[in-house]
Amino acid sequence: MLSLIATAVVRVLQAGESVFPVMTAKIDFQAKIRSIGNLIVRDIRQAPCWDIANNNPSASYIKFRTVDGINTTTGNYILSLDYIEYDYDNTLSKITRSVIDSGNNTTESREFIGITEPPFYTIDTGGARTTDNFKDNLNNSKRMVVAITGQSQVRERDLLPITLELDVKIRNE
């Protein structure tokens, strides 16, 4: 009887040991996805939508300058000389964030690995998320959707898919 109880206790402990790394990895990966999404959203909110729209945006690419201030005489935005660029690479499953100076030199670059889908969408006139007519929809709705979808492995066998979707209202002109 005692050996049956001991065997049951050992099996319960072994089951707990196998679940703990998976849950820890899932929580860590969720935090990583949220961090990436929050960084992208913070950057986009600092840009006028026409600047994003004028730089050939797509589901996998956006480029823009941030607003440094407002000209009090004209009321126009004063834009940074540097561009922020996000480029999604499907082959390598990564998003690269680059800061590009006025001489077209990359001065800063960060890579976010494990991203499985292009992250950028706009809202069409019917209110639906889309990648069609990106520039026109962006200029009309002044909104983007950033959807970060990624996968991570635990113990080289368990895939953990995570998706975070954030709706971004962009500066009005």
C-alpha positions in Angstrom: 0.0 0.0 0.0 2.8 2.4 0.9 4.6 1.7 -2.4 1.4 2.5 -4.3 1.1 5.9 -2.6 4.8 6.6 -3.1 4.5 5.7 -6.8 1.5 8.0 -7.2 3.3 10.9 -5.4 6.4 10.5 -7.7 4.2 10.5 -10.8 2.4 13.7 -9.7 5.7 15.4 -9.1 7.1 14.3 -12.5 4.0 15.6 -14.2 4.4 18.9 -12.4 8.1 19.1 -13.5 7.1 18.7 -17.2 4.3 21.3 -17.0 6.4 24.0 -15.2 8.9 24.7 -18.0 6.2 24.9 -20.6 4.1 27.4 -18.5 7.2 29.4 -17.7 8.3 29.6 -21.3 4.7 30.6 -22.4 4.6 33.4 -19.8 8.1 34.6 -20.9 7.1 34.5 -24.6 3.9 36.3 -24.0 5.9 39.1 -22.2 8.2 39.2 -25.2 5.4 39.5 -27.7 3.7 42.2 -25.6 7.0 44.1 -25.4 7.5 44.1 -29.2 3.9 45.2 -29.7 4.1 48.0 -27.2 7.4 49.3 -28.8 5.9 49.3 -32.3 2.7 51.0 -31.1 4.6 53.7 -29.2 6.7 54.5 -32.3 3.6 54.6 -34.6 1.8 56.9 -32.3 4.6 59.4 -32.6 4.2 59.7 -36.4 1.7 61.5 -38.6 -0.2 59.0 -40.7 0.6 60.8 -44.0 4.3 60.2 -43.4 3.7 56.4 -42.9 1.4 56.4 -46.0 4.0 58.2 -48.1 6.7 55.7 -47.5 5.2 52.6 -49.3 3.7 50.8 -46.3 2.6 47.2 -46.5 1.7 44.3 -44.3 5.4 43.6 -43.7 6.9 47.1 -43.9 6.5 50.6 -42.5 8.8 53.6 -42.4 8.2 57.0 -40.9 9.6 60.0 -39.0 8.4 60.9 -35.6 7.1 64.4 -34.6 9.7 66.4 -32.7 7.4 69.5 -32.2 5.0 71.9 -33.8 5.9 75.1 -35.7 4.0 77.7 -33.7 3.8 80.1 -36.7 2.5 77.6 -39.3 1.0 75.0 -37.0 2.8 72.3 -39.0 4.6 69.3 -37.5 8.4 69.5 -37.2 9.5 65.9 -38.1 12.7 64.2 -36.9 15.4 63.9 -39.5 15.7 60.2 -38.6 13.4 57.5 -39.9 12.1 54.5 -38.0 11.7 51.5 -40.2 10.0 48.1 -39.3 10.6 45.3 -41.8 9.2 41.8 -41.4 11.2 38.9 -42.9 9.0 35.9 -43.5 11.9 33.6 -44.3 13.7 34.3 -41.1 10.5 34.9 -39.0 11.7 38.2 -37.6 10.9 41.9 -37.4 13.8 44.3 -37.7 13.4 47.8 -36.2 16.0 50.2 -37.7 16.7 53.9 -37.1 18.0 55.5 -40.3 19.7 58.9 -40.3 19.4 61.7 -42.9 22.4 60.2 -44.7 20.5 56.9 -45.1 22.8 55.1 -42.6 21.4 52.7 -40.1 22.3 54.0 -36.7 20.4 51.5 -34.6 18.9 48.1 -35.3 17.0 45.5 -33.2 15.7 42.1 -34.3 12.7 40.3 -32.9 12.8 36.6 -33.7 10.0 34.0 -33.7 7.4 36.2 -35.4 5.4 34.1 -37.8 3.2 36.5 -39.7 3.4 40.0 -41.1 2.3 42.5 -38.4 0.7 45.5 -40.1 -2.9 46.0 -41.1 -5.2 49.0 -41.8 -8.9 49.5 -41.3 -11.0 49.7 -44.5 -14.1 51.9 -44.9 -16.3 49.1 -43.6 -14.2 48.9 -40.4 -12.6 45.5 -41.2 -8.9 44.7 -40.7 -7.1 44.5 -44.1 -3.8 44.6 -46.0 -5.4 45.8 -49.2 -5.1 49.5 -50.4 -2.8 50.1 -47.4 -1.9 53.7 -48.2 -5.5 54.8 -48.9 -7.0 53.0 -45.9 -4.4 54.4 -43.7 -5.1 58.0 -44.9 -8.8 57.5 -44.5 -9.1 55.7 -41.1 -5.9 57.1 -39.4 -5.7 53.7 -37.8 -3.4 50.7 -37.9 -3.7 47.3 -36.4 -0.4 45.7 -35.1 -0.8 42.0 -34.8 2.2 40.2 -33.4 2.0 36.5 -33.9 4.9 34.3 -32.8 5.9 30.8 -31.9 8.4 29.5 -29.4 9.6 26.0 -28.7 10.1 24.4 -25.3 12.3 21.4 -25.0 12.5 21.4 -28.8 9.0 19.9 -29.2 6.3 22.0 -27.7 5.3 24.9 -29.9 3.7 27.8 -28.1 1.7 30.1 -30.5 0.9 33.5 -29.2 -0.9 36.4 -30.9 -1.3 40.0 -29.6 -3.4 42.4 -31.6 -3.3 46.2 -30.8 -5.4 48.9 -32.5 -3.4 52.1 -33.0 -5.0 55.6 -33.6 -2.4 57.7 -35.5 -1.9 61.4 -35.2 -4.4 63.6 -37.1 -3.0 66.3 -39.3 
